[in-house]
Amino acid sequence: MGRKDDVPMHRIPPSKRMEQAFFQSIFEGKNLLSCMVQAGAQLMLQRALEEEVTVFLGRGHYKRGKRLQSGYRNGYEPAAISSGEGKIQVELPQTRETEFSFRSVILELWQRRSENPLCKVSSSLIRNSIK
């Protein structure tokens, strides 16, 4: 029998896996600056998508208790999002049994192909984290 803190890989949010891979590659000296920028953008976007679902459901990843609405997280779907640095691979959070369909506002910002979508997303994240 495993220890309580041994968590199967599928229960770890994609952003945690991306963060671990990002820092591991830095420690091993494998990342060039352009790769680090793209990996950083991928990590930031993934975290933002996961936080967006947390706000939508009113609770964190694998958390129980009071809910803002009914429904559950239902895994992730792979997606590629275009950016000035090329395609960024993310895992889109899915929900089920919710009163309203979940639609990512963040993805809509990226799909509009603004001049610099990374600045728009990062500035909105900074504003939200200061509150």
C-alpha positions as CSV (number, residue, x, y, z in Angstrom):
1,M,0.0,0.0,0.0
2,G,1.4,3.5,-0.9
3,R,1.8,6.4,1.3
4,K,-0.9,9.0,1.5
5,D,1.2,11.6,-0.4
6,D,1.8,9.2,-3.3
7,V,-0.5,10.7,-5.9
8,P,-1.1,9.0,-9.3
9,M,0.1,11.0,-12.2
10,H,-3.4,11.6,-13.7
11,R,-4.4,13.4,-10.5
12,I,-1.7,16.0,-10.9
13,P,-2.8,19.1,-12.8
14,P,-1.1,19.6,-16.1
15,S,0.4,22.9,-14.9
16,K,2.3,21.0,-12.2
17,R,3.7,18.5,-14.7
18,M,4.7,21.4,-17.0
19,E,6.4,23.3,-14.1
20,Q,8.4,20.2,-13.1
21,A,9.5,19.6,-16.6
22,F,10.4,23.3,-17.1
23,F,12.6,23.5,-14.0
24,Q,14.1,20.1,-14.6
25,S,15.2,21.2,-18.1
26,I,16.7,24.4,-16.7
27,F,18.7,22.5,-14.0
28,E,20.0,20.1,-16.7
29,G,20.9,23.1,-19.0
30,K,18.7,21.9,-21.9
31,N,16.7,25.1,-22.5
32,L,17.7,27.8,-24.9
33,L,16.2,31.2,-24.2
34,S,13.6,30.9,-26.9
35,C,12.5,27.5,-25.6
36,M,12.3,28.9,-22.1
37,V,10.1,31.7,-23.3
38,Q,7.7,29.3,-25.0
39,A,7.7,26.9,-22.1
40,G,7.1,29.8,-19.7
41,A,4.2,31.0,-21.8
42,Q,2.8,27.5,-21.9
43,L,3.0,27.1,-18.1
44,M,1.4,30.5,-17.5
45,L,-1.4,29.8,-20.0
46,Q,-2.1,26.4,-18.5
47,R,-2.2,27.8,-15.0
48,A,-4.6,30.5,-16.1
49,L,-6.9,27.9,-17.7
50,E,-6.9,25.8,-14.6
51,E,-7.6,28.8,-12.4
52,E,-10.4,29.8,-14.7
53,V,-12.1,26.5,-14.1
54,T,-11.5,26.8,-10.4
55,V,-13.3,30.1,-10.3
56,F,-16.1,28.7,-12.6
57,L,-16.7,25.7,-10.2
58,G,-16.0,27.6,-7.0
59,R,-13.5,25.1,-5.7
60,G,-9.9,23.9,-6.4
61,H,-8.6,20.8,-8.0
62,Y,-9.8,17.7,-6.1
63,K,-11.4,19.8,-3.4
64,R,-14.7,19.1,-1.8
65,G,-17.1,21.3,0.1
66,K,-19.2,24.3,-0.7
67,R,-19.7,24.9,-4.4
68,L,-20.7,28.0,-6.4
69,Q,-22.5,25.6,-8.8
70,S,-23.0,22.0,-9.4
71,G,-20.7,20.1,-11.7
72,Y,-17.3,18.5,-11.8
73,R,-13.9,18.7,-13.6
74,N,-13.9,16.0,-16.3
75,G,-10.3,15.7,-17.4
76,Y,-8.5,17.6,-20.1
77,E,-8.4,17.8,-23.9
78,P,-5.2,18.6,-25.7
79,A,-5.1,21.7,-27.8
80,A,-2.6,23.8,-29.7
81,I,-2.9,27.6,-29.5
82,S,-1.1,29.9,-32.0
83,S,1.2,32.5,-30.8
84,G,4.0,34.7,-32.1
85,E,6.5,32.1,-31.0
86,G,4.7,29.2,-32.6
87,K,2.1,26.8,-31.4
88,I,1.7,26.4,-27.6
89,Q,0.4,23.0,-26.5
90,V,-2.0,23.1,-23.5
91,E,-4.6,20.8,-21.9
92,L,-8.0,22.4,-21.9
93,P,-10.0,21.7,-18.7
94,Q,-13.3,20.0,-19.3
95,T,-16.4,20.1,-17.0
96,R,-19.5,18.0,-16.7
97,E,-22.9,18.2,-15.0
98,T,-22.7,22.0,-14.8
99,E,-25.7,24.3,-15.0
100,F,-23.9,26.4,-17.6
101,S,-21.4,25.4,-20.2
102,F,-17.8,26.3,-19.4
103,R,-16.2,28.6,-22.0
104,S,-12.7,29.9,-21.5
105,V,-12.5,33.7,-21.7
106,I,-8.7,33.4,-21.8
107,L,-8.8,31.3,-25.0
108,E,-11.0,33.9,-26.6
109,L,-8.4,36.5,-25.9
110,W,-5.7,34.3,-27.6
111,Q,-8.0,33.4,-30.5
112,R,-8.5,37.1,-31.4
113,R,-4.8,37.2,-32.3
114,S,-4.0,40.5,-30.7
115,E,-0.6,42.0,-31.4
116,N,0.7,40.7,-28.1
117,P,-1.8,38.3,-26.4
118,L,0.8,37.2,-23.8
119,C,0.8,40.8,-22.4
120,K,-3.0,40.9,-22.2
121,V,-3.2,37.6,-20.4
122,S,-0.3,38.3,-18.0
123,S,-1.6,41.8,-17.1
124,S,-5.1,40.4,-16.4
125,L,-3.5,37.7,-14.2
126,I,-1.4,40.2,-12.4
127,R,-4.5,42.4,-11.8
128,N,-6.5,39.4,-10.5
129,S,-3.7,38.2,-8.2
130,I,-3.3,41.7,-6.6
131,K,-7.0,41.8,-5.6
